[in-house]
Amino acid sequence: MSVVKLRSGPLRDLAGGCGEHAVAGDSVGDLLRELERLHPAMGGWILDERGRIRRHINVFVNGEHGTEDTPVGAADRVEVLQAISGG
């Protein structure tokens, strides 16, 4: 299982207050879909209706930018962050 770390308070709150989740899957998209299945309140916050990562969400696999198609293994760490904008 890969570890998915939720780096924002609102996402952690939607996931039951926990910031780290061990989730099974072969790709980032698989992990995020499983995370949404385990925590239904997260539904639609990270993935859109097509299963694509929303524009305001950044995902990193072992420190490198990832997409829903990025493969993951059991030792990989996946971080999910909300984009911050300002002016």
Secondary structure, 3 states (H helix, E strand, C coil): CEEEEECCHHHHHHCCCCCEEEECCCEHHHHHHHHHHHCHHHCCCCECCCCCECCCEEEEECCEECCCCCECCCCCEEEEEECCCCC
